[in-house]
Amino acid sequence: MRSYQYIIIGGGMTGSAAVMGIRQEDKQGSIAMFSKEPFEPYNRPPLTKGLWNGKDIEDIMRPMDQYNVDLYLETTVEKINLGSKVIITEEGEEYTYQKLLLATGGEPIQLPNSPDGVIYYRTRKDYHKLKDLITEKENVCVIGAGFIGSEITAALTKQDKNVTMIFPEVGISGLQFPDDLSLSLNEYYRDKGVVVNSGFLVETITKKEDQYQVKFKNIETNDVSEDIFDAVIVGIGIKPNIQLAVDAGLETDDGILVNKYLMTNDPNIFAAGDVSDFRNVVLGKRVRVEHEDNANKMGMRAGLNMAGNMEEYTHFPFFYSDLFDLGYEAVGELNKNFEIFEDWIETYKKGTIFYLDGNKVRGLIFWNLWGKVDQGRELIKSEKTFQVSELQGMFTED
């Protein structure tokens, strides 16, 4: 049985950031990282962005060589024994730890009865598979219009592929954006050559030789349509990988519950990243955040805390996206049940969208308006009350 001072389960951005945090405090302590993937840690956002615009695959890799980490790739951890501080892999190998981090992320939500070959896009392996596929294929179906769906659609369209989107919301990113902005994105994507089927649910996907027949139903009329595609990509969200924690007896809800130090109910085990259910000190509520900024900052803080530099996690994460020539940065709660005020410098091209609850700003989108996130954080933190008219012109171009 091999022993480590620190074990990290999960080989993504959060886990690699934790390694950096550990090494800031502890230069010598032994570290092991266990990952289901065949690749060393890498940055995930370029899978739907930069890699399709000419970025080299080596440029997305995280620098693990300098941190003296034992990497166990393509290795699944099946059990944690809290009492003996032992993890057990699928092969039955056992490893002991002093401090353990669960950075297990999430798995893509899958459609029922989908055939082999449908790509639930999330990993570097999925990128390589899709990259190879489209060298010979032209017609692609993208199911979902959130982060993955909207970004991979833009990326493939730029590769001169024929892309059809299918999703139930009124418009692209319709779960978070005001309806008028989502509808404008539908038209923007159509102008780029994308077939946009909003307000549709996929009923079945059937593989016919090397193609896929997709049947989808209009939510309002119940009319059923169908089409044939060379490839089907699904991006309809993820579910956090909490089963390992559940089986170990750790407290969970939407994710693995942690305290202000990112510690679970076992003081030797921490959780961070997509899988972590933590209290956002600014919003005053528990949240689970599936974005790069949180993965990096929370992973770093978890590593520092594991190595003894115990501080609260108080970071207020932001997120961003690129949609063809449009882009945005956002912070806080984008809750469509809140009062929404849109302050456009140029309608649907540049401006600020405010989400207010009880006249307090709780969330902000800076649409093609850059470098405003820190100001936005301070505005939300201030908890000041506003009349909508007072928000007009608050954020302008520098």
C-alpha positions in Angstrom: 0.0 0.0 0.0 1.5 3.3 -1.1 1.1 6.4 1.2 0.8 10.0 0.2 0.5 13.2 2.2 -2.0 14.6 -0.3 -4.3 12.7 -2.7 -6.4 14.5 -5.3 -9.2 12.7 -7.1 -9.9 14.4 -10.3 -7.4 15.5 -13.0 -9.0 18.7 -14.3 -8.4 22.4 -13.8 -9.5 22.3 -10.1 -7.2 19.4 -9.2 -4.2 21.0 -11.0 -4.9 24.4 -9.3 -4.9 22.5 -6.0 -1.5 21.1 -6.7 -0.2 24.6 -7.2 -1.8 25.7 -3.9 -0.2 22.8 -2.1 3.2 23.5 -3.5 3.1 27.2 -2.5 3.0 26.0 1.1 4.6 22.6 1.0 7.5 22.0 -1.4 8.2 18.4 -0.4 5.0 16.7 0.7 4.1 13.7 -1.6 1.1 14.3 -4.0 -0.9 11.8 -6.0 -3.5 12.7 -8.6 -6.0 10.2 -9.9 -7.8 10.9 -13.2 -10.2 8.9 -15.3 -8.9 10.6 -18.4 -5.9 9.5 -20.5 -4.6 13.0 -20.6 -2.7 15.1 -18.1 -4.6 18.1 -16.8 -5.7 20.7 -19.4 -7.8 23.8 -19.7 -11.3 22.9 -20.6 -12.7 26.2 -22.2 -10.6 26.0 -25.4 -12.4 22.7 -26.3 -15.3 24.9 -27.6 -13.3 28.0 -28.4 -9.6 28.4 -29.0 -8.8 25.0 -30.4 -11.2 25.6 -33.3 -9.5 28.9 -34.0 -6.0 27.6 -34.5 -4.8 27.2 -30.9 -2.3 24.4 -30.5 -3.4 21.5 -28.3 -0.1 21.7 -26.3 -1.0 25.3 -25.3 -4.0 24.1 -23.3 -2.0 21.7 -21.1 -1.5 22.6 -17.4 2.2 22.6 -16.2 2.3 19.6 -13.9 5.9 18.5 -14.5 7.3 21.2 -12.2 5.2 20.2 -9.2 6.5 16.6 -8.5 3.1 14.9 -8.7 2.5 11.2 -9.2 -0.2 11.0 -11.9 -2.4 8.0 -12.1 -4.2 8.4 -15.5 -7.1 6.3 -16.7 -7.7 5.3 -13.1 -11.0 5.2 -11.3 -11.3 5.5 -7.6 -14.2 3.3 -6.4 -14.1 3.7 -2.6 -12.9 5.9 0.2 -12.5 4.5 3.7 -12.7 7.5 6.0 -11.6 5.6 9.1 -8.3 4.3 7.7 -7.8 7.2 5.2 -7.5 4.8 2.3 -8.8 5.1 -1.3 -9.3 2.0 -3.3 -9.2 2.0 -7.1 -11.2 0.0 -9.6 -8.3 -2.4 -9.9 -8.3 -2.9 -6.1 -5.1 -0.9 -5.5 -5.0 0.9 -2.1 -3.4 4.2 -1.3 -3.4 6.1 2.0 -3.6 9.9 2.5 -3.4 12.5 5.1 -5.4 15.1 3.2 -7.8 14.3 0.4 -9.4 16.5 -2.2 -12.5 15.5 -4.2 -12.3 17.4 -7.5 -14.5 14.9 -9.4 -16.3 17.4 -11.5 -19.4 16.2 -13.4 -20.7 13.9 -16.1 -22.8 15.1 -19.1 -26.5 14.6 -18.7 -27.5 12.0 -21.3 -30.7 11.6 -23.4 -32.5 8.3 -22.9 -31.8 5.5 -25.4 -29.3 7.5 -27.5 -27.3 5.3 -29.8 -23.5 4.8 -29.9 -21.6 7.6 -31.5 -23.6 10.5 -30.1 -21.1 12.9 -28.6 -21.8 14.2 -25.1 -19.2 17.0 -25.5 -17.1 17.7 -22.5 -13.5 16.3 -22.6 -10.4 16.4 -24.7 -11.2 12.9 -26.0 -14.5 14.3 -27.3 -12.7 17.1 -29.0 -10.4 14.7 -30.9 -13.3 12.5 -31.8 -15.3 15.4 -33.2 -12.2 17.0 -34.9 -11.6 13.7 -36.8 -15.3 13.2 -37.6 -15.8 16.6 -39.3 -12.9 16.1 -41.6 -15.3 13.9 -43.6 -18.7 15.0 -42.4 -20.7 18.1 -43.2 -24.1 18.1 -41.4 -24.1 18.3 -37.6 -26.9 18.4 -35.1 -26.3 20.2 -31.8 -28.8 19.5 -29.1 -28.8 22.2 -26.4 -28.3 26.0 -26.5 -26.4 26.7 -23.2 -22.6 27.1 -23.0 -21.6 24.0 -24.8 -24.3 24.1 -27.5 -23.9 27.8 -28.4 -20.1 27.7 -28.4 -19.6 24.5 -30.3 -22.2 25.6 -32.9 -20.2 28.8 -33.5 -17.0 26.9 -33.7 -18.2 24.3 -36.2 -20.0 26.9 -38.3 -16.7 28.7 -38.6 -15.3 25.4 -39.9 -17.9 25.7 -42.8 -20.0 22.9 -41.4 -23.8 22.9 -41.7 -25.1 23.1 -38.1 -28.7 22.6 -36.9 -29.5 23.5 -33.3 -32.4 21.9 -31.4 -33.5 23.1 -27.9 -36.6 23.7 -25.9 -36.0 27.3 -24.7 -37.4 30.4 -26.5 -33.9 31.3 -27.6 -30.2 30.6 -27.3 -29.1 30.7 -23.6 -32.7 31.2 -22.9 -32.5 29.8 -19.4 -30.5 32.8 -18.2 -30.9 35.6 -20.8 -33.9 37.9 -21.1 -36.2 36.6 -23.9 -35.6 39.5 -26.3 -31.8 38.9 -26.1 -32.2 35.2 -26.6 -34.5 35.7 -29.6 -32.0 38.2 -31.1 -29.3 35.5 -30.8 -31.5 33.1 -32.7 -31.6 35.6 -35.6 -27.8 36.3 -35.2 -27.0 32.6 -35.5 -29.4 32.2 -38.5 -27.6 35.1 -40.2 -24.4 33.0 -39.7 -26.0 30.1 -41.5 -27.1 28.0 -38.5 -30.6 26.3 -38.6 -32.1 27.2 -35.3 -35.0 25.1 -34.0 -36.0 26.8 -30.7 -39.0 25.5 -28.7 -38.3 21.8 -29.7 -37.7 18.7 -27.6 -35.8 15.8 -29.1 -37.9 12.6 -29.0 -35.6 10.0 -30.5 -32.2 9.6 -32.1 -31.8 6.5 -34.3 -28.6 5.4 -36.0 -28.9 4.5 -39.6 -25.6 3.1 -40.9 -23.2 5.9 -40.3 -25.8 8.7 -40.0 -28.4 9.7 -37.3 -32.1 10.3 -37.7 -33.3 12.8 -35.2 -37.0 13.3 -34.4 -38.0 16.5 -32.5 -41.4 17.8 -31.4 -42.6 21.4 -31.2 -43.5 22.1 -27.6 -46.5 24.3 -28.5 -48.0 22.5 -31.5 -46.8 18.9 -30.8 -45.8 18.8 -34.5 -43.0 16.3 -35.0 -40.1 17.0 -37.5 -37.2 14.8 -38.4 -33.9 15.2 -40.2 -30.8 13.2 -41.0 -27.3 14.2 -39.7 -23.8 13.0 -40.0 -23.0 13.7 -36.3 -25.0 14.5 -33.2 -23.5 16.6 -30.3 -25.3 17.0 -27.0 -24.7 19.7 -24.5 -27.6 19.9 -22.0 -25.7 20.3 -18.8 -23.8 18.1 -16.3 -24.6 16.3 -13.1 -22.0 16.5 -10.3 -20.0 13.3 -9.6 -21.0 12.9 -6.0 -21.5 9.1 -5.7 -18.0 8.5 -4.4 -18.7 11.0 -1.6 -22.2 9.6 -0.9 -20.8 6.0 -0.6 -18.2 7.3 1.8 -20.8 8.9 4.0 -19.9 12.5 3.2 -22.7 15.1 3.3 -24.1 16.0 -0.1 -27.0 17.9 -1.7 -26.7 19.4 -5.2 -23.0 18.7 -4.7 -20.6 17.8 -2.0 -21.3 20.1 1.0 -18.3 22.1 2.2 -17.8 24.7 4.9 -16.1 28.1 4.5 -12.7 26.4 4.3 -13.9 24.0 1.6 -13.8 21.1 4.1 -16.4 18.4 4.1 -17.9 16.9 7.2 -14.7 14.9 7.4 -11.9 17.3 8.4 -9.3 15.5 6.3 -11.4 15.7 3.1 -12.0 18.8 1.0 -14.1 19.3 -2.2 -13.7 21.9 -4.8 -14.8 22.9 -8.4 -17.9 21.8 -10.2 -18.8 19.2 -7.6 -18.5 21.5 -4.6 -21.7 22.9 -2.9 -20.4 26.0 -1.1 -21.7 29.2 0.5 -21.2 32.2 -1.7 -20.5 34.9 0.8 -21.6 37.7 -1.4 -24.9 36.2 -2.5 -25.5 34.8 1.0 -26.6 31.4 -0.3 -25.2 28.0 -1.2 -24.3 27.5 -4.9 -22.5 25.2 -7.2 -20.5 26.8 -9.9 -19.4 25.1 -13.2 -17.0 27.7 -14.6 -13.3 28.2 -15.1 -12.7 31.1 -12.7 -14.2 29.2 -9.8 -12.4 26.0 -10.7 -9.0 27.8 -10.6 -9.6 30.0 -7.6 -11.3 27.3 -5.5 -8.8 24.7 -6.4 -6.0 26.9 -5.4 -7.6 27.8 -2.1 -8.4 24.1 -1.4 -4.7 23.2 -2.0 -3.5 26.0 0.3 -5.9 24.9 3.0 -4.9 21.3 2.7 -1.3 22.3 3.2 -2.2 24.2 6.4 -2.7 27.8 5.2 -6.3 27.9 6.3 -8.4 30.8 5.0 -12.0 31.1 4.0 -13.0 30.8 0.4 -14.5 34.3 -0.3 -13.9 34.6 -4.0 -16.9 35.8 -6.1 -16.5 34.0 -9.4 -17.4 35.2 -12.8 -18.0 33.4 -16.1 -17.8 34.3 -19.8 -18.6 33.0 -23.3 -17.8 33.7 -26.9 -20.5 33.5 -29.6 -19.1 34.1 -33.0 -18.1 37.8 -32.9 -20.1 38.4 -29.7 -19.0 37.8 -26.2 -19.8 38.6 -22.6 -18.6 38.4 -19.0 -21.1 37.9 -16.2 -21.1 37.7 -12.4 -23.7 36.9 -9.8 -27.2 35.4 -10.3 -28.7 35.5 -13.8 -32.2 34.6 -12.5 -35.0 35.2 -15.0 -37.5 35.5 -12.1 -35.7 38.7 -11.0 -36.5 42.1 -12.4 -34.3 42.6 -15.5 -33.1 45.9 -16.8 -31.2 46.1 -20.1 -29.0 49.2 -20.6 -27.8 49.0 -24.2 -25.1 51.2 -25.7 -25.9 49.5 -29.0 -28.9 47.2 -28.9 -28.0 43.5 -28.6 -24.4 44.4 -29.5 -23.0 46.2 -26.5 -24.4 47.0 -23.1 -25.2 45.9 -19.5 -28.0 43.7 -18.3 -28.9 44.0 -14.6 -30.7 41.4 -12.6 -32.4 42.9 -9.5 -34.1 41.3 -6.5 -35.7 43.6 -4.0 -34.2 46.6 -5.9 -30.7 45.2 -5.2 -28.4 44.2 -8.1 -27.8 40.4 -7.8 -26.4 39.7 -11.2 -24.8 41.4 -14.2 -24.0 40.6 -17.8 -21.5 42.8 -19.6 -22.3 42.2 -23.2 -19.3 43.0 -25.5 -18.3 45.3 -22.7 -15.0 44.3 -21.2 -13.0 44.9 -18.0 -16.1 45.6 -15.9 -16.3 42.5 -13.8 -14.5 43.9 -10.7 -16.8 47.0 -10.8 -19.8 44.6 -11.1 -18.6 42.6 -8.1 -18.4 45.7 -6.0 -21.9 46.8 -7.0 -23.4 43.5 -6.0 -21.4 43.4 -2.8 -22.6 46.9 -1.9 -26.3 45.7 -1.5 -27.4 49.2 -2.4 -31.0 49.6 -3.5 -31.7 51.2 -6.9 -34.6 52.5 -8.9 -34.2 51.1 -12.5 -33.7 54.7 -13.8 -30.6 55.1 -11.7 -28.9 52.2 -13.5 -29.1 53.9 -16.9 -25.5 54.6 -18.1 -23.8 53.2 -15.0 -21.4 51.1 -17.1 -20.0 52.7 -20.3 -17.2 52.1 -22.7 -13.8 53.3 -21.4 
